[in-house]
Amino acid sequence: PVYYNLGLLLVTNYQVNQSYWDKKMKERPYLQQQYVCQQITHTDMFALTALPPGVDRAEWLASNTVAFFKHINLFSSALSEFCTPSTCPTVCAWNLIYVWTDDHGRKLKCSAPLYFDYAMSYIQDLLTDEDVFPTKTGSVFPTGFVFLVQKVFLLLFRTLAHIYWSHYRETLALGLHAHLNTLFTHLTLFCQQHALLEPEDTEPLQDLITALGQQGWT
């Protein structure tokens, strides 16, 4: 993707056709038991996400941020042919439409492909900025590092939320639903353990978070 350093994302709850949302809410195939029970690993997710003894918290957040970005960017790329300006003129998840806000505070209501290009480019720029994600021995993480990590995970969560909401049937057709469930469970548990997302951030998929938690993965 072309990389732009566009500012931070805000979400706006637009007034939309209620019958459309009612239909979408009734469908929600990702909540069906034959799908929600599937995963690709039986790893102890709590052990996988917990801060290891003796490891610096900032280092742990940084390494996991890079790993999650790579995995989610790869996963969303596998569905890119289905996410086009015509199929996804807006970025929807539940009854929300996400909009991008640029460096000048302008809200950009754009198609999902453009939105995610902005999002992944913004994250990529952060991850390659030595002042934000230092890689040299003895370097110090900047003040406000956790705040930036929270913004990254907010973008990553919304990427998966859009996939569940708008492209789950394609995910099923490609046989990727178990991978998606595992990735989403790992992400949300990591965010819970390290206080990276607020309840209102995860509300669009709280039903799924609850359903996945009932599978005993964690």
Backbone as JSON, one array per atom type, in Angstrom:
{
  "sequence": "PVYYNLGLLLVTNYQVNQSYWDKKMKERPYLQQQYVCQQITHTDMFALTALPPGVDRAEWLASNTVAFFKHINLFSSALSEFCTPSTCPTVCAWNLIYVWTDDHGRKLKCSAPLYFDYAMSYIQDLLTDEDVFPTKTGSVFPTGFVFLVQKVFLLLFRTLAHIYWSHYRETLALGLHAHLNTLFTHLTLFCQQHALLEPEDTEPLQDLITALGQQGWT",
  "N": [[0.81, -1.21, 0.0], [0.25, 2.36, -0.46], [1.89, 4.63, 1.6], [0.65, 6.83, 3.94], [0.94, 9.38, 6.32], [-1.47, 9.85, 8.02], [-3.54, 11.35, 10.46], [-5.4, 10.55, 13.39], [-7.96, 8.17, 14.19], [-11.49, 8.54, 14.34], [-14.72, 7.64, 15.5], [-17.97, 7.67, 14.2], [-21.36, 7.53, 14.87], [-23.61, 6.98, 12.63], [-26.91, 7.78, 11.45], [-28.71, 5.21, 10.22], [-30.47, 3.03, 7.95], [-32.86, 1.37, 9.73], [-34.05, -1.13, 9.35], [-32.2, -2.44, 7.79], [-30.05, -2.77, 9.57], [-31.3, -4.33, 11.5], [-31.72, -6.68, 10.07], [-29.07, -7.45, 9.57], [-28.2, -7.87, 12.19], [-29.73, -10.06, 12.92], [-28.72, -12.02, 11.28], [-25.74, -12.54, 11.59], [-23.69, -14.77, 11.26], [-21.31, -15.54, 12.42], [-21.78, -16.12, 15.05], [-22.94, -18.57, 15.19], [-22.95, -21.85, 16.51], [-21.52, -23.95, 15.25], [-19.51, -22.62, 13.99], [-18.36, -20.78, 15.79], [-17.06, -22.36, 17.59], [-14.72, -23.19, 16.49], [-11.2, -23.29, 16.13], [-7.63, -22.87, 15.69], [-5.65, -23.64, 17.36], [-4.72, -24.97, 20.54], [-3.52, -23.58, 22.49], [-2.71, -22.13, 25.66], [-4.22, -19.25, 26.11], [-4.08, -17.24, 28.04], [-1.55, -17.57, 29.14], [-0.1, -17.06, 26.88], [-0.51, -14.36, 26.4], [0.12, -12.98, 28.7], [2.36, -10.87, 30.58], [5.65, -11.85, 30.54], [7.74, -12.97, 33.26], [10.22, -10.72, 34.34], [10.41, -9.35, 31.95], [10.43, -6.28, 30.24], [7.64, -4.09, 30.24], [7.02, -2.27, 28.16], [8.63, -3.24, 26.11], [7.43, -5.72, 25.72], [4.85, -4.98, 24.9], [5.56, -3.65, 22.53], [6.75, -5.68, 20.9], [4.61, -7.42, 20.58], [2.76, -5.75, 19.36], [3.9, -5.35, 16.84], [3.8, -8.01, 15.9], [1.01, -8.62, 15.9], [0.14, -6.7, 14.06], [1.38, -7.6, 11.68], [0.14, -10.12, 11.33], [-2.62, -9.48, 11.17], [-2.7, -7.67, 9.07], [-1.87, -9.35, 7.01], [-3.96, -11.21, 7.04], [-6.21, -9.62, 6.4], [-5.45, -8.85, 3.87], [-5.82, -11.17, 2.45], [-8.49, -11.14, 1.98], [-8.93, -9.0, 0.4], [-9.85, -8.79, -2.25], [-12.55, -9.02, -2.03], [-13.35, -6.86, -0.64], [-14.19, -3.97, -1.68], [-14.54, -0.63, -3.12], [-17.15, -0.62, -4.12], [-18.48, -2.8, -2.92], [-18.09, -2.21, -0.26], [-18.72, 0.67, 0.56], [-18.58, 2.15, 2.84], [-17.1, 1.83, 6.14], [-18.27, -0.53, 8.05], [-19.44, -1.78, 11.19], [-21.41, -3.51, 13.22], [-23.76, -1.21, 14.38], [-22.31, 0.95, 13.62], [-20.4, 3.35, 11.79], [-17.2, 3.76, 10.75], [-14.99, 6.49, 10.56], [-12.23, 8.26, 9.12], [-9.86, 10.51, 10.54], [-7.91, 13.17, 9.6], [-4.61, 14.76, 9.77], [-5.32, 17.39, 10.06], [-7.65, 17.42, 11.39], [-9.86, 16.87, 9.91], [-12.74, 15.01, 9.13], [-12.93, 12.07, 7.36], [-15.08, 10.4, 5.5], [-14.88, 7.44, 4.1], [-14.39, 4.76, 1.68], [-14.18, 1.27, 2.63], [-11.77, -0.08, 1.67], [-10.02, 2.12, 1.23], [-9.99, 3.29, 3.75], [-8.76, 1.25, 5.3], [-6.33, 1.16, 4.05], [-5.33, 3.64, 4.8], [-5.27, 3.13, 7.59], [-3.5, 0.89, 7.93], [-1.23, 1.97, 6.81], [-0.73, 4.11, 8.51], [-0.14, 2.7, 10.88], [2.1, 1.24, 10.02], [3.92, 3.33, 9.56], [4.31, 4.2, 12.2], [5.48, 1.91, 13.36], [7.91, 1.76, 12.07], [9.22, 3.97, 12.87], [11.9, 5.05, 14.56], [11.9, 6.67, 16.78], [9.58, 6.1, 18.05], [9.09, 3.29, 18.09], [11.67, 2.03, 19.15], [14.59, 0.19, 18.15], [17.19, -0.16, 18.72], [19.75, -1.16, 20.98], [19.55, -0.09, 24.32], [17.96, 2.07, 23.78], [15.23, 4.28, 24.58], [11.76, 4.05, 25.2], [9.26, 6.33, 24.05], [7.61, 9.01, 25.89], [4.18, 8.59, 26.37], [3.97, 6.32, 24.88], [2.36, 4.03, 25.39], [-0.15, 5.09, 24.91], [-0.08, 5.46, 22.13], [0.16, 2.81, 21.33], [-2.3, 1.87, 22.16], [-3.95, 3.15, 20.3], [-3.13, 1.92, 17.96], [-4.0, -0.73, 18.42], [-6.71, -0.26, 18.55], [-7.28, 0.34, 15.88], [-6.58, -2.11, 14.73], [-8.41, -3.83, 15.95], [-10.79, -2.82, 14.85], [-10.41, -3.43, 12.22], [-10.66, -6.24, 12.21], [-13.25, -6.35, 13.17], [-14.73, -5.29, 11.05], [-14.27, -7.29, 9.15], [-15.56, -9.52, 10.32], [-18.16, -8.5, 10.34], [-18.77, -7.74, 7.68], [-17.53, -9.5, 5.89], [-17.66, -12.14, 6.59], [-18.86, -14.38, 5.45], [-17.34, -14.79, 3.15], [-14.98, -15.4, 4.43], [-15.66, -17.85, 5.55], [-16.04, -19.33, 3.18], [-13.45, -19.47, 2.23], [-12.34, -21.03, 4.11], [-11.18, -19.91, 6.37], [-12.17, -19.27, 8.83], [-11.61, -20.46, 11.34], [-9.0, -19.62, 11.76], [-9.47, -16.88, 11.91], [-11.1, -16.69, 14.21], [-9.25, -17.55, 16.15], [-7.22, -15.62, 15.96], [-8.68, -13.31, 16.59], [-9.52, -13.89, 19.21], [-7.05, -14.05, 20.51], [-6.14, -11.39, 20.14], [-8.15, -9.82, 21.5], [-7.98, -10.81, 24.1], [-5.35, -10.17, 24.74], [-5.55, -7.39, 24.69], [-7.35, -7.01, 26.81], [-5.84, -7.93, 28.99], [-3.81, -6.07, 29.09], [-4.99, -3.61, 29.19], [-5.75, -2.09, 26.84], [-7.9, -1.4, 25.27], [-11.07, 0.24, 25.47], [-14.32, -0.51, 26.93], [-16.36, 0.52, 25.24], [-15.07, 0.47, 22.83], [-14.9, -2.18, 22.08], [-17.51, -2.94, 21.97], [-19.07, -3.39, 19.54], [-18.55, -6.08, 18.9], [-19.02, -7.49, 21.2], [-20.78, -9.55, 21.79], [-19.67, -11.67, 20.37], [-17.16, -11.86, 21.59], [-17.97, -12.72, 24.11], [-19.16, -15.17, 23.4], [-16.97, -16.6, 22.32], [-15.39, -16.71, 24.6], [-16.86, -18.47, 26.12], [-16.21, -20.86, 25.04], [-14.1, -21.85, 26.31], [-11.49, -21.32, 25.63], [-9.79, -19.66, 26.86]],
  "CA": [[0.0, 0.0, 0.0], [0.92, 3.66, -0.39], [1.89, 5.01, 3.0], [0.38, 8.22, 4.29], [0.91, 9.56, 7.76], [-2.69, 10.56, 8.35], [-3.74, 11.33, 11.89], [-6.03, 9.54, 14.21], [-9.29, 7.77, 13.76], [-12.63, 8.73, 15.22], [-15.87, 6.87, 15.03], [-19.23, 8.39, 14.23], [-22.51, 6.66, 14.77], [-24.53, 7.61, 11.7], [-28.26, 7.28, 11.38], [-28.82, 4.35, 9.05], [-31.75, 2.35, 7.81], [-32.96, 0.45, 10.85], [-34.37, -2.48, 8.89], [-30.95, -3.03, 7.32], [-29.28, -3.22, 10.73], [-32.03, -5.43, 12.12], [-31.43, -7.88, 9.27], [-27.68, -7.83, 9.82], [-28.08, -8.37, 13.55], [-30.33, -11.39, 12.98], [-27.88, -12.97, 10.55], [-24.56, -12.79, 12.41], [-23.32, -16.19, 11.2], [-20.13, -15.83, 13.24], [-22.2, -16.57, 16.37], [-23.46, -19.94, 15.12], [-22.07, -22.72, 17.29], [-20.62, -24.75, 14.41], [-18.39, -21.77, 13.58], [-17.72, -20.11, 16.92], [-16.28, -23.33, 18.35], [-13.54, -23.6, 15.73], [-9.95, -22.59, 16.35], [-6.51, -23.59, 15.09], [-4.66, -23.96, 18.38], [-5.22, -25.19, 21.9], [-2.58, -22.89, 23.36], [-3.25, -21.38, 26.78], [-4.17, -17.86, 25.68], [-3.66, -16.38, 29.13], [-0.09, -17.67, 29.22], [0.45, -16.47, 25.66], [-0.64, -12.9, 26.4], [0.6, -12.39, 29.96], [3.72, -10.33, 30.59], [6.57, -12.83, 31.13], [8.55, -12.44, 34.36], [11.5, -10.12, 33.99], [10.36, -8.66, 30.66], [9.94, -4.91, 30.31], [6.29, -4.01, 29.69], [7.04, -1.57, 26.89], [9.2, -4.17, 25.13], [6.41, -6.74, 25.46], [3.82, -4.34, 24.08], [6.11, -3.36, 21.21], [6.93, -6.9, 20.11], [3.29, -7.95, 20.25], [2.14, -4.84, 18.4], [4.46, -5.7, 15.53], [3.31, -9.33, 15.49], [-0.41, -8.51, 15.57], [0.01, -5.95, 12.81], [1.75, -8.47, 10.55], [-0.87, -11.17, 11.16], [-3.91, -8.92, 10.76], [-2.51, -7.12, 7.73], [-1.84, -10.5, 6.11], [-5.3, -11.79, 6.98], [-7.1, -8.72, 5.66], [-5.03, -8.87, 2.47], [-6.39, -12.36, 1.82], [-9.89, -10.85, 1.67], [-8.99, -7.69, -0.24], [-10.61, -8.8, -3.5], [-13.97, -8.95, -1.71], [-13.59, -5.57, 0.02], [-13.96, -2.97, -2.72], [-15.38, 0.56, -2.92], [-18.55, -0.89, -4.44], [-19.07, -3.69, -1.92], [-17.94, -1.6, 1.07], [-18.53, 2.12, 0.41], [-18.24, 2.66, 4.17], [-16.54, 0.82, 7.04], [-19.35, -0.82, 8.99], [-19.34, -2.83, 12.19], [-22.6, -3.36, 14.04], [-24.49, -0.04, 13.89], [-21.34, 2.03, 13.55], [-19.61, 3.6, 10.6], [-15.95, 4.36, 11.15], [-14.44, 7.52, 9.67], [-10.84, 8.62, 9.4], [-9.6, 11.92, 10.8], [-6.54, 13.44, 9.17], [-3.79, 15.59, 10.65], [-5.94, 18.7, 10.2], [-8.91, 17.25, 12.1], [-10.97, 16.68, 8.99], [-13.28, 13.66, 9.13], [-13.02, 11.55, 6.0], [-15.93, 9.23, 5.35], [-14.34, 6.83, 2.89], [-14.66, 3.34, 1.48], [-13.39, 0.4, 3.5], [-10.39, -0.28, 1.2], [-9.23, 3.32, 1.45], [-9.86, 3.42, 5.2], [-7.77, 0.3, 5.8], [-5.04, 1.6, 3.54], [-4.91, 4.68, 5.75], [-5.0, 2.53, 8.9], [-2.28, 0.08, 7.9], [-0.12, 2.88, 6.52], [-0.47, 4.83, 9.76], [0.55, 1.78, 11.79], [3.42, 0.96, 9.45], [4.77, 4.48, 9.81], [4.68, 4.17, 13.61], [6.36, 0.79, 13.66], [9.23, 1.98, 11.47], [9.76, 5.21, 13.43], [12.81, 4.7, 15.66], [11.58, 7.49, 17.94], [8.38, 5.54, 18.67], [9.38, 1.87, 18.32], [13.12, 1.91, 19.03], [15.12, -1.17, 18.0], [18.6, -0.18, 19.11], [20.0, -1.46, 22.39], [19.69, 1.08, 25.17], [16.99, 3.11, 23.43], [14.14, 4.45, 25.52], [10.47, 4.28, 24.58], [8.86, 7.72, 24.31], [6.45, 9.31, 26.73], [2.97, 8.43, 25.58], [4.07, 5.12, 24.04], [1.19, 3.18, 25.6], [-1.26, 5.76, 24.24], [0.04, 5.15, 20.71], [-0.14, 1.38, 21.19], [-3.76, 1.75, 22.26], [-4.53, 3.58, 19.02], [-2.86, 0.85, 17.0], [-4.88, -1.87, 18.67], [-8.05, 0.15, 18.18], [-7.36, 0.17, 14.44], [-6.54, -3.54, 14.43], [-9.71, -4.39, 16.34], [-11.81, -2.41, 13.89], [-10.17, -4.2, 11.0], [-11.29, -7.55, 12.39], [-14.7, -6.15, 13.32], [-15.29, -5.15, 9.71], [-14.24, -8.6, 8.51], [-16.66, -10.32, 10.88], [-19.46, -7.93, 10.01], [-19.02, -7.59, 6.24], [-16.88, -10.48, 5.02], [-17.55, -13.44, 7.26], [-19.23, -15.45, 4.52], [-16.15, -15.04, 2.33], [-14.03, -16.07, 5.32], [-16.1, -19.25, 5.6], [-15.81, -19.95, 1.87], [-12.02, -19.7, 2.1], [-11.9, -21.9, 5.19], [-10.3, -19.14, 7.25], [-12.9, -18.84, 10.02], [-10.91, -20.91, 12.55], [-7.88, -18.7, 11.92], [-10.01, -15.59, 12.33], [-11.49, -16.82, 15.62], [-8.04, -17.64, 16.99], [-6.57, -14.31, 15.92], [-9.52, -12.35, 17.32], [-9.45, -14.23, 20.63], [-5.72, -13.65, 20.97], [-6.1, -9.93, 20.19], [-9.0, -9.25, 22.54], [-7.45, -11.17, 25.41], [-4.15, -9.35, 24.96], [-6.01, -6.04, 25.02], [-7.93, -7.04, 28.15], [-4.78, -8.1, 29.99], [-2.92, -4.91, 29.14], [-5.81, -2.39, 29.23], [-5.49, -1.36, 25.6], [-9.16, -0.99, 24.66], [-12.17, 0.56, 26.36], [-15.52, -1.3, 26.64], [-17.09, 1.04, 24.08], [-14.33, 0.12, 21.63], [-15.18, -3.57, 21.72], [-18.95, -3.18, 22.02], [-19.65, -3.97, 18.33], [-18.4, -7.53, 18.86], [-19.03, -8.02, 22.55], [-21.47, -10.83, 21.76], [-18.7, -12.66, 19.9], [-16.16, -12.02, 22.66], [-18.6, -13.56, 25.13], [-19.34, -16.52, 22.84], [-15.67, -17.24, 22.24], [-14.96, -16.98, 25.96], [-17.59, -19.64, 26.61], [-15.63, -22.07, 24.46], [-13.04, -22.32, 27.21], [-10.17, -21.16, 25.02], [-8.93, -18.87, 27.75]],
  "C": [[0.84, 1.26, 0.0], [0.79, 4.16, 1.03], [1.69, 6.51, 3.19], [0.39, 8.31, 5.81], [-0.28, 10.43, 8.1], [-3.02, 10.31, 9.8], [-4.53, 10.23, 12.5], [-7.47, 9.32, 13.8], [-10.33, 8.09, 14.82], [-13.77, 7.9, 14.66], [-17.12, 7.72, 15.18], [-20.37, 7.41, 14.04], [-23.56, 7.35, 13.92], [-25.92, 7.0, 11.82], [-28.39, 6.48, 10.09], [-30.17, 3.67, 9.06], [-31.87, 1.25, 8.85], [-33.27, -0.97, 10.4], [-33.11, -3.2, 8.39], [-30.16, -3.58, 8.5], [-29.98, -4.37, 11.44], [-31.75, -6.75, 11.4], [-30.02, -8.38, 9.54], [-27.53, -8.44, 11.2], [-28.66, -9.77, 13.67], [-29.46, -12.42, 12.3], [-26.69, -13.4, 11.41], [-24.11, -14.25, 12.4], [-22.13, -16.54, 12.08], [-20.5, -16.28, 14.66], [-22.75, -17.99, 16.36], [-22.45, -20.91, 15.72], [-21.09, -23.52, 16.43], [-19.42, -23.95, 13.92], [-17.63, -21.21, 14.78], [-16.83, -21.07, 17.71], [-14.95, -23.68, 17.69], [-12.35, -22.68, 15.98], [-8.83, -23.41, 15.73], [-5.45, -23.98, 16.11], [-5.34, -24.18, 19.72], [-4.26, -24.58, 22.92], [-3.31, -22.17, 24.49], [-3.1, -19.89, 26.45], [-3.74, -16.91, 26.79], [-2.13, -16.39, 29.25], [0.56, -16.99, 28.02], [0.46, -14.95, 25.7], [-0.08, -12.23, 27.65], [2.04, -11.91, 29.83], [4.64, -11.34, 31.25], [7.39, -12.19, 32.25], [9.88, -11.88, 33.85], [11.53, -9.37, 32.68], [9.79, -7.27, 30.84], [8.58, -4.8, 29.63], [6.26, -3.34, 28.32], [7.6, -2.47, 25.79], [8.17, -5.23, 24.74], [5.28, -6.18, 24.59], [4.33, -4.11, 22.66], [6.21, -4.61, 20.34], [5.58, -7.48, 19.7], [2.55, -7.05, 19.27], [2.61, -5.14, 16.99], [3.88, -7.01, 15.03], [1.83, -9.28, 15.1], [-0.62, -7.76, 14.26], [0.31, -6.84, 11.61], [0.66, -9.5, 10.28], [-2.18, -10.6, 10.62], [-3.82, -8.29, 9.37], [-2.51, -8.24, 6.7], [-3.23, -11.08, 5.94], [-6.24, -10.91, 6.15], [-6.74, -8.68, 4.18], [-5.62, -10.07, 1.73], [-7.84, -12.15, 1.4], [-10.05, -9.58, 0.84], [-9.82, -7.68, -1.53], [-12.11, -8.71, -3.26], [-14.35, -7.6, -1.08], [-13.21, -4.46, -0.96], [-14.81, -1.73, -2.44], [-16.85, 0.32, -3.23], [-19.21, -1.8, -3.42], [-19.07, -3.06, -0.53], [-17.69, -0.1, 0.92], [-18.24, 2.82, 1.72], [-17.68, 1.51, 5.0], [-17.56, 0.57, 8.15], [-18.94, -1.91, 9.97], [-20.47, -2.57, 13.19], [-23.36, -2.15, 13.52], [-23.59, 1.2, 13.83], [-20.75, 2.15, 12.16], [-18.36, 4.34, 11.04], [-15.49, 5.38, 10.11], [-13.01, 7.83, 10.08], [-10.75, 10.11, 9.65], [-8.14, 12.22, 10.48], [-5.82, 14.38, 10.14], [-4.41, 16.96, 10.92], [-7.31, 18.61, 10.9], [-10.11, 17.07, 11.2], [-11.42, 15.22, 9.0], [-13.5, 13.21, 7.69], [-13.87, 10.29, 6.0], [-15.55, 8.58, 4.02], [-14.7, 5.35, 2.82], [-13.76, 2.51, 2.4], [-11.97, 0.18, 2.98], [-9.49, 0.93, 1.46], [-8.97, 3.52, 2.94], [-8.75, 2.51, 5.72], [-6.39, 0.56, 5.21], [-4.47, 2.69, 4.43], [-4.46, 4.06, 7.08], [-3.68, 1.77, 8.91], [-1.05, 0.94, 7.6], [0.27, 3.67, 7.76], [0.3, 3.95, 10.73], [1.96, 1.5, 11.31], [4.39, 2.1, 9.71], [5.22, 4.53, 11.28], [5.72, 3.1, 13.9], [7.77, 0.97, 13.11], [9.87, 3.29, 11.94], [10.59, 4.87, 14.66], [12.52, 5.51, 16.93], [10.37, 6.94, 18.7], [8.58, 4.08, 19.04], [10.88, 1.65, 18.14], [13.57, 0.45, 18.96], [16.57, -1.28, 18.46], [18.73, -0.41, 20.62], [20.22, -0.17, 23.18], [18.74, 2.2, 24.86], [15.83, 3.11, 24.42], [12.83, 4.69, 24.75], [9.96, 5.67, 24.96], [7.73, 7.83, 25.32], [5.2, 9.22, 25.86], [2.99, 7.19, 24.69], [2.82, 4.24, 24.17], [-0.04, 3.77, 24.9], [-1.25, 5.45, 22.74], [-0.28, 3.68, 20.44], [-1.64, 1.15, 21.27], [-4.44, 2.13, 20.94], [-4.3, 2.53, 17.94], [-3.83, -0.31, 17.19], [-6.35, -1.52, 18.4], [-8.26, -0.04, 16.68], [-7.39, -1.31, 14.06], [-7.85, -4.22, 14.81], [-10.78, -4.05, 15.31], [-11.63, -3.08, 12.54], [-10.86, -5.55, 11.09], [-12.8, -7.42, 12.53], [-15.36, -6.01, 11.96], [-15.31, -6.49, 8.97], [-15.37, -9.48, 9.01], [-18.0, -9.81, 10.37], [-19.77, -7.98, 8.52], [-18.47, -8.71, 5.37], [-16.77, -11.87, 5.67], [-17.91, -14.59, 6.33], [-18.08, -15.8, 3.59], [-15.08, -15.77, 3.15], [-14.37, -17.56, 5.44], [-15.77, -19.97, 4.3], [-14.34, -20.28, 1.66], [-11.47, -20.63, 3.18], [-10.99, -21.22, 6.2], [-10.96, -18.77, 8.58], [-12.23, -19.28, 11.32], [-9.71, -20.02, 12.83], [-8.35, -17.35, 12.44], [-10.42, -15.63, 13.79], [-10.28, -16.82, 16.54], [-7.35, -16.29, 17.08], [-7.36, -13.29, 16.74], [-9.48, -12.62, 18.82], [-8.12, -13.78, 21.23], [-5.64, -12.13, 21.13], [-6.9, -9.38, 21.35], [-8.5, -9.61, 23.93], [-6.2, -10.37, 25.74], [-4.55, -7.93, 25.37], [-6.63, -5.97, 26.41], [-6.84, -7.1, 29.21], [-3.95, -6.84, 30.16], [-3.66, -3.57, 29.01], [-5.59, -1.5, 28.01], [-6.76, -0.86, 24.91], [-10.2, -0.72, 25.74], [-13.39, -0.3, 26.0], [-16.29, -0.8, 25.43], [-16.38, 0.72, 22.77], [-14.7, -1.28, 21.15], [-16.66, -3.91, 21.66], [-19.52, -3.8, 20.73], [-19.56, -5.49, 18.25], [-18.37, -8.16, 20.26], [-19.75, -9.37, 22.62], [-20.53, -11.95, 21.32], [-17.63, -12.92, 20.95], [-16.71, -12.93, 23.75], [-18.72, -15.0, 24.64], [-18.02, -17.28, 22.76], [-15.13, -17.59, 23.63], [-15.63, -18.21, 26.55], [-17.08, -20.94, 26.03], [-14.49, -22.62, 25.31], [-11.65, -22.18, 26.64], [-9.2, -20.47, 25.98], [-8.91, -19.44, 29.14]]
}
